[in-house]
Amino acid sequence: MRIKVPGTPETEYGIVIGSGILPSAWAQIKAAHAQFNRFVVTDERVVAAGHLNALLGGRPAPYFTITPAGEISKTIDTAVAIIEAMEKAYLGRDTVVIALGGGTVGDIAGFAAAIFKRGVPVVQIPTTTLAQADSAIGGKTGVDSSVSKNAFGAFWHPAAVYIDVAVVATLDDRQYRSGLVESIKHGLIADAGYFEFIENHIDEILARDPETLMTLARNNCRIKGGVVEEDPFEKNKRRILNYGHTVGHAVEAASNYEMLHGEAVAIGIIAAGRIETELGLSKPSQLDRIRAVFERLGVPTRIPADMPPEKLLDLMRHDKKAVDQWPKFVLLDRIGQAHYEAGQYAVRVSRDLVERTLRQLT
């Protein structure tokens, strides 16, 4: 599968999907970047799971391990530390950065690649259900500030993506289930048939069946890749990929990132569904159907009681879609179809309606 991205240094890149392909990825990267040095960015969980050893196969290579793993390390300081590690290894513009890990690793490594020596290639090798479904594809990179998610960032599309569905076998149950929310989101915004496939194959998905996971990967890449090709820099349609993320990012930040990204987005999708119902865009039965899938998946659908709506509303003012300190929302007309109004896919929703929705979910 290939994604074409006009107006970028990497105008087209390939996505390789398979089971057990991680050990062969290094040779493929070396062949594609024969004149380049290689620098791996990973984290302590990925190293402990054996994925770094599987990639390198005993070969010596410089690498940087993010510690601690997770969103707490997604800071500008970590990006600077990665760049300084590359400088200490005497690496220059003839370097390809290899991001081996989940969404946080991919975001940080991609951002470091984007700003190191004014930009070097990055290869994404996602190791979580979240990163394989979403963050490794599309070129968004960034790190958080003390106030909001992805406050520093760049569009920096990868030179290639390698998705090995076998590596998710090492994820704990909570991480695995949380990451699947982004797959569900893709069905909700763009393909009702894909959402129905997930509904009908929850048992196989939870059993981590490789063939089913490859079907998810192909659909996720097809849907997100199509949106990215049409709108690579998020001028309009690409905003549909943020469905559930406006409230979700606020919930995630309010938890001090103890809540996983997918868990927070699930709550955000339920909040968006309530808003859609209130606005008459959809029927309550649609929201019930979505909630039922999340409940089978075992992810939360209500805001924790220790998160007052006032705190979430304040955090939402920092949302990257905010205009005049208030975000625009991505909504659905129906499952598989994002709402489109006055030429835009992100629309204004009154603060009163959002506050009422948050109180109903607390």
Secondary structure, DSSP 8 states (H G I E B T S, - for coil): -EEE-TTSSS-EEEEEEESS-HHHHHHHHHHHTTTSEEEEEEEHHHHHTTHHHHHHTT----EEEESS-SGGG-BHHHHHHHHHHHHHTT--SSEEEEEEESHHHHHHHHHHHHHGGG---EEEEE-SHHIIIIITSS-EEEEB-SSSTTSEEEE---SEEEEEGGGGGGS-HHHHHHHHHHHHHHHHHH-HHHHHHHHHTHHHHHTT-HHHHHHHHHHHHHHHHHHHHH-TT-SSGGGGGGTTHHHHHHHHHHTTT-S-HHHHHHHHHHHHHHHHHHTTSS-HHHHHHHHHHHHHHT---S--TTS-HHHHHHHHTT-TTEETTEEEE--EEETTEE--BTTBSSEE--HHHHHHHHHHH-
